[in-house]
Amino acid sequence: MTGSDETTGSRIATYRKLAGYTQREFAEHTHLSLGAIRKVEQGERLPTYGFLNTVARTLAVSVEELTGQPYRGKERADARVHAPIAAIRAIARAYDLPPQWRQQPRPLDLIARDVDQAAVYRAAARYTALGEMLPALLEELTACVHQLDGKLRRRAARLLASCYYMAYCLAYRLGYVDLASLLEDRLHWASTLADDPLSIGLSRWTRANGFQVAKDYDTGLLVLERAYEQLSADVGTDPSAAAVTLLGSIRLRQVTQASRARDENATTHYLDAARQLATLVPDGVDRVHYHLTFGPVNTTVHEIAAQIELKHPEAAAERAKTLNLPASMPRTRRGHHLIDAARAFIAVGDRDAALNALQAARTVAPQQTRYHPMAREAVRVLAGQHRKAGEEVRALAAWMGSATTEPA
């Protein structure tokens, strides 16, 4: 319906007009400020997730329709990054077909090595490389789950759950929300076969994201609270480092959902709970387990993002200026934080800091930045705020409109 070259603001204006609202009527209906609607539609302000969710719900469209995802592009590199989606969709659809219909998989140890490599690609947001590995891994591990039994079957299921999570991340980041929802279900199926509380915890954490995408934060928070209680019961009173990471990640997801629901008290409560868990992280250094990152730094990263959603951009920008992200933190986390920092800097009018954050995000996680709707919109806002955008902004905008030259 809308062209790929349109901005989020122009798409909002198009859908608003089709629904029969003037800007003033739309402001009254949504309880959004008239000034915010005008500035977002004109490309002068970067919308928050809460703003987008309210608009999408009111106009009965998805957020992805407003942001224009998936961004297919016109270059060969764009085609490569999207190419595995059809194969992943087909494999997820045929997950329960008889084992005799499947090819003989390699030994599980060999497959596990490739799963580890895929995990490296996911943590670095190398979408093309990750996507090229996933279809074969999903197919082989599905065959293993159907053909093996006992401990080997449970190990294969644990590896399969890991691959379904990585496939979920790829689909979600590229804007294929319908596929992400299907993969969320397949992740749950594999994790239950694995008989591993932490794999099951990962699947429940992931499921809550579906409610976040649907803007159903109340249900999402209930799902997360139940996941926390169930995992706590499973791991006992002396949780392992991996269990602390999963438990802490659940709390951080609650911070995200509460802040997008604009519930300041709940956000503070979950932040306090996350900080308490972060004291259990060895040496105070963020750890990665089951693809999730938790520790004091990632807790601060989530606090900054929450302050943006709660309309405290000054506090977010001030904290972002002083936060140093360790090189050990996965590139996906660093890149995502830098995009959030750019949002905060734009909101407080610090154009140079916003541009520097976006350029740093491009360096740290180029494919994540290129396909992230908030990063793309941030560049558009920077370009639109000044008649002469500047060579650096124009170069960044041109890069986002064509294939990245960074290695995949």
Secondary structure, 3 states (H helix, E strand, C coil): CCCCCCCHHHHHHHHHHHCCCCHHHHHHHHCCCHHHHHHHHCCCCCCCHHHHHHHHHHHCCCHHHHHCCCCCCCCHHHHHHHCHHHHHHHHHHCCCCCHHHCCCCCCHHHHHHHHHHHHHHHHCCCHHHHHHHHHHHHHHHHHHHHHCCHHHHHHHHHHHHHHHHHHHHHHHHHCCHHHHHHHHHHHHHHHHHHCCHHHHHHHHHHHHHHHHHCCCHHHHHHHHHHHHHHHHHHHCCCCCHHHHHHHHHHHHHHHHHHHHCCCHHHHHHHHHHHHHHHCCCHHHCCEEECCEEECHHHHHHHHHHHHHHCCCHHHHHHHHHHCCCCCCCCHHHHHHHHHHHHHHHHHCCCHHHHHHHHHHHHHHCHHHHHCCHHHHHHHHHHHHHCCCCCHHHHHHHHHHHCCCCCCC
